[in-house]
Amino acid sequence: MAVGSAWRRKLLVNVLGIGAGLAAVSAHALQAGAPPAITLCYERANVQPWRTEDGRGLNFELLKLVGQREGIRFDFQSMPWKRCLAQLKANAVDGAFAVSFKTDRREIGEYPGGATPDVAKRMHIDRYILIRRKGSSVAWDGKALHNVDGAIGAQLGYSVTDLLRSLNVTVDEGSQRSDELVRKLLAGRLAAAAVGGSDAHTLLTGPYGPQIEALPLPLVEKPYFLLLSHRLVERQPQLARRIWDAVEAVRNGEQYRKLEKSAVPAAGKGKQP
């Protein structure tokens, strides 16, 4: 009896083990049929109408439509911009948005089109505006800065700092947010501040508006891309191409164009100072 009981217990354990293994295989099979998950980081800041800290804006609408079109699930993670780029370089995330082109950023991730990014696959176009205190004589003629009596401020890690340095001015990139730049500007610690076009509109129409003004010519206008990790592009090149191709198709599609038309005028696109 004791031997028979022991044998039955052993048989029951084996059956349970097989059942657990089958359950695990079934769960794996279900997961295999699930849409691929792509982790994307973005700057923890409000850059309207493109994106907000809590995951709203046209960048998210565009990517959600891309996900629906291609059967991809995007996992969005907000963080400071420098950390986002560092995470991408370490392949800790699959991509970052929205990223303007800089040659050295190709060490961090891949642009659609590589060394010469395909502008047709951009997420959007934005510009940098120079803001000064009202009454200041700082000027920009499209080629050179004039009457600069101090540093020009820019946000930490932003590509416009390269342009400013090429213009032979002192650059202060010790601020993470555009409103921090304006406070430093009004405190006399900066001669002017270079901010994104949508940020410029927000600042000029907000509480600081009566004390600041924008120079009429933009510093630069540039496209912004979805930058994908080296690991994703190397291991799944077809998936990377699908995503970039879908960004172009969705951005040109009627559904997204309607969203953009209703949102972009609020940021002053085409009417920015």
HELIX and SHEET records of a PDB file:
HELIX    1   1 ALA A    2  ALA A   32  1                                  31    
HELIX    2   2 LEU A   58  GLU A   70  1                                  13    
HELIX    3   3 TRP A   81  LYS A   89  1                                   9    
HELIX    4   4 THR A  103  GLU A  107  5                                   5    
HELIX    5   5 VAL A  119  LYS A  121  5                                   3    
HELIX    6   6 VAL A  160  SER A  166  1                                   7    
HELIX    7   7 SER A  178  LEU A  186  1                                   9    
HELIX    8   8 GLY A  197  LEU A  204  1                                   8    
HELIX    9   9 GLY A  209  GLN A  211  5                                   3    
HELIX   10  10 HIS A  230  ARG A  235  1                                   6    
HELIX   11  11 PRO A  237  ARG A  251  1                                  15    
HELIX   12  12 GLU A  254  ALA A  263  1                                  10    
HELIX   13  13 VAL A  264  ALA A  267  5                                   4    
SHEET    1   A 8 ARG A  73  MET A  79  0                                        
SHEET    2   A 8 ALA A  37  GLU A  43  1                                        
SHEET    3   A 8 GLY A  95  SER A 100  1                                        
SHEET    4   A 8 VAL A 220  LEU A 228 -1                                        
SHEET    5   A 8 HIS A 124  ARG A 133 -1                                        
SHEET    6   A 8 ALA A 192  GLY A 196 -1                                        
SHEET    7   A 8 ILE A 152  GLN A 155  1                                        
SHEET    8   A 8 VAL A 171  SER A 175  1                                        
SHEET    1   B 6 ARG A  73  MET A  79  0                                        
SHEET    2   B 6 ALA A  37  GLU A  43  1                                        
SHEET    3   B 6 GLY A  95  SER A 100  1                                        
SHEET    4   B 6 VAL A 220  LEU A 228 -1                                        
SHEET    5   B 6 HIS A 124  ARG A 133 -1                                        
SHEET    6   B 6 ILE A 212  ALA A 214 -1                                        
SHEET    1   C 2 ALA A 139  TRP A 140  0                                        
SHEET    2   C 2 LEU A 145  HIS A 146 -1                                        
END                                                                             
